[in-house]
Amino acid sequence: MDYTTLINVKEKIKDVVTLDDRTSEQCAVCAGNIYDIDNAPILPRHPRCRCVLVAYIDVDNLAKQFDREEASVNKALQAGSAGAIIKKEIVYKIADKETEKRLQEVSDRLWSSLSETEQRAISKYTDKDSGKINNYLRNKDLGGVRNAKFEDVVQALDAVLESNRLGYDLKLYRYTGKEEFKALQEGDYFKNYVSTSIHRTRTEHFGDGYKLIIQTPGHTKGYYIGKNSENDYEKEFLVHRNTRYKILNIDEKKGILEMELLEDE
């Protein structure tokens, strides 16, 4: 319940009268009376009047207002897009050992269910071909020539990343060069796949000292590769291409860019 609601329930005044052998009949008959603020009596009623006026809150009515607001929220949530859009603020955490363990368990189950083609595509990407694959995707977006060799890998990666999610609201990290650091400030979605790490420092030797801090909702499409990578020390979560983002903060001096990944439209 917001501040305005609380103000509204205080628009009444209660007459508090001390009842004893010194209380006048004039005051006694007013004990406990409830008035609208505009119609409240003027005190003191007489020279020895001990009455006071206090703000009055109708607790039962207040509870009913809480119930009505809660019902309204529940109705909106049940109605989905037909009701009000209510977004809960996300708290992004740094992956701890337990989270990493659970991510790896999911990764292993998924890995065992992948086809040989899909496993091979991930191995190629995490070994030496990530740069080639992403360059191909960027060039193709600009009208470049299609390459059957890369298309097969992209198709396999898309199949894996499209059907899986991170599962936790986490801060991910990526270290990069000045060119990418600047380019990201001009766009709002990734044309290519994006390698990130759940660990703050495991990949800091990459790039030229530029750092991305990526707030990543659990619904983000991608695959935590972890120990199924050719470079398992990186603790990599591979973000699906075409994922949208918004810039939260840029520190040019320190070379740090903070962003948040967004839901599909």
Secondary structure as GFF3:
##gff-version 3
##sequence-region A 1 265
A	DSSP	alpha_helix	3	8	.	.	.	ID=ss1
A	DSSP	beta_strand	12	16	.	.	.	ID=ss2
A	DSSP	alpha_helix	25	28	.	.	.	ID=ss3
A	DSSP	beta_strand	34	36	.	.	.	ID=ss4
A	DSSP	three_ten_helix	37	39	.	.	.	ID=ss5
A	DSSP	beta_strand	52	56	.	.	.	ID=ss6
A	DSSP	alpha_helix	59	79	.	.	.	ID=ss7
A	DSSP	three_ten_helix	80	82	.	.	.	ID=ss8
A	DSSP	alpha_helix	97	113	.	.	.	ID=ss9
A	DSSP	alpha_helix	116	124	.	.	.	ID=ss10
A	DSSP	pi_helix	125	129	.	.	.	ID=ss11
A	DSSP	alpha_helix	130	141	.	.	.	ID=ss12
A	DSSP	alpha_helix	148	162	.	.	.	ID=ss13
A	DSSP	beta_strand	170	176	.	.	.	ID=ss14
A	DSSP	alpha_helix	178	186	.	.	.	ID=ss15
A	DSSP	beta_strand	194	197	.	.	.	ID=ss16
A	DSSP	beta_strand	210	216	.	.	.	ID=ss17
A	DSSP	beta_strand	222	224	.	.	.	ID=ss18
A	DSSP	three_ten_helix	226	228	.	.	.	ID=ss19
A	DSSP	three_ten_helix	232	234	.	.	.	ID=ss20
A	DSSP	beta_strand	236	239	.	.	.	ID=ss21
A	DSSP	beta_strand	245	251	.	.	.	ID=ss22
A	DSSP	beta_strand	256	261	.	.	.	ID=ss23
###
